[in-house]
Every structure is written in C-alpha cells, then in structure tokens.
C-alpha cells in the first residue's frame, strides 16, 4: 500500500495566489470560479462529492463564499473525524495549521452544556 502525500484542498479557486500553501502539499480545488447559491441542495451535493475525494491527512484552505467553507468543513469533519485547516496569518505572511477532531468538539460542547446547566 502506498503512502499518501497530503494535498491542500482550496475550497474555491477564484484566481488568487495560493502558492504559499504548497509547503503543506500539492494544491487542488473543491470548486472553481463562480458557484451558484441558487440551489443549496445542489451546492451541498457538489461540495460533498468533492470532499469525498479527500484524505484525512489532507488540508482544507478556506476560500470563497462563507457557505462553501461551512459546508466543506462540516462534511470533511464528519467524513474524516478530524480536519486540518490552513489559515492565512497576515502578520507572518504565511499559512498556519489548525487541526481539531470531532472528539475535541464533543468535549467542548459537553463543557458548554455543563456550564449552561450550572448557570
């Protein structure tokens, strides 16, 4: 079995320079250009179909409409149980990696539930 080389999945390619993210892996794109927000069911399917091609060790780079990033991240986390997000740091002029798991989110929600019930 061959070892997976991580990829960087840009949520929407719209002509920006994402080359600084290449240090994390080869660039690929979940969507390209204008994405219609007219049919949210179609949008959800299109993004989900693209995310199905990803690997748990790949990275997601948010770009484009917020709804694209929300759907892609939610499906990614559900599919893989973890997500590696690349976030642009304008001060350092580079991408930073943020990784979290579904278990970490569940733990956080449990703490918030406890805090709310004690208030």
N, C-alpha and C positions, 0 to 999 in steps of 0.2 A: 504494500500500500504506500502510495507516495505521500510525502509531507506537504501540507497545504501552505502556500505562500500567501500571507494576508493581502487583501485588497482594500482599497479605500473606495467606498461607495458614496459618491456625491448624490444627494437626494435629487437635485435638479441642476442640470448643466444649462447655463444661460450665457456662456461666453466669458465668465470670469476666469482669472488665473488661479488655479488650484494647485499649481506645481509645488508650493512649499509642503503640501501634504504627501508628496511622493516618498518622503522618508519613511512613511508608515506602510507603503505598499503601492502597487500599481493602481492607477485611477480608473474607475468605471463609474457608470451613471445609472441611477434608478429611473430617471426620466430625463428628457431633453427638451429644451425650449418651452414654449407656452403649453401649460397644462390647463385644460378647461375645468372650471369649478362648477359647471352647469349640472353635472350629474355626480353627486357624491358617492353613489353606489359604484359607478364606473371608476371613479378616482380611487376608491378603496380597493377595488379589484385589481386595477393596474399596478398600484403600489405593492399590494400583497404578492402579486405574481412576480414582480421584480425582486422583492425581498426574499422570496423563496429560493433565489439563486445564490444567496449569500451564505457565508460560513461563520460559525460562532467567533472565530478569531479575527474576522474582518472588522473594518472600521466604518462608521457612518459619519458623513460630513454634512451637517445641516446646510441647506441652501434652497432658496426659492420660497414659495408661499408657506406660511406657518402650518397650514393644514397638511401639506405634504410631509413636513417634518414630523408632525404629531403622529400621523397615521403610520409612516415608515418606522418610527421609533417604537410605537406600541406593538406593531406586528413583529418587528425584529426581536423585541424583548420576549414576547410570547413564544416565538419560534425557537429562540436560542437559550432563553433563560438568563442571558446577560447581554449587555450592549457596551461597545467601545465607541465613544463619541469623540470626534475631533472638534475642538472649539478654538476659534481664532483669538489669540491674545494680542491686541493691538499694541500694547506697551512693549512686549518682547518680539513682536512681528513674527510670530510663529504659531503653529497649531499646538494645542495642549490636549493630552488624552484624559478623558474622564470615563471610567469604567464602573458600572454597577450591575448588580444582579437582581433578579426578581425576589430572591430571599431578602436582600437588603431593603427593598421597597416594602415587602410584607412586614419586616421588623419595624420599620419606621411608622407604617400605618398602625401597627399594634400599639406602639408607644403613644401616638397621637390619640388613638381611641381611649387608652388608659387615662391620659391627661384630660380628655374631654369628660370622661365619666367621673373624674375626681373633682372637677370644677363645679 
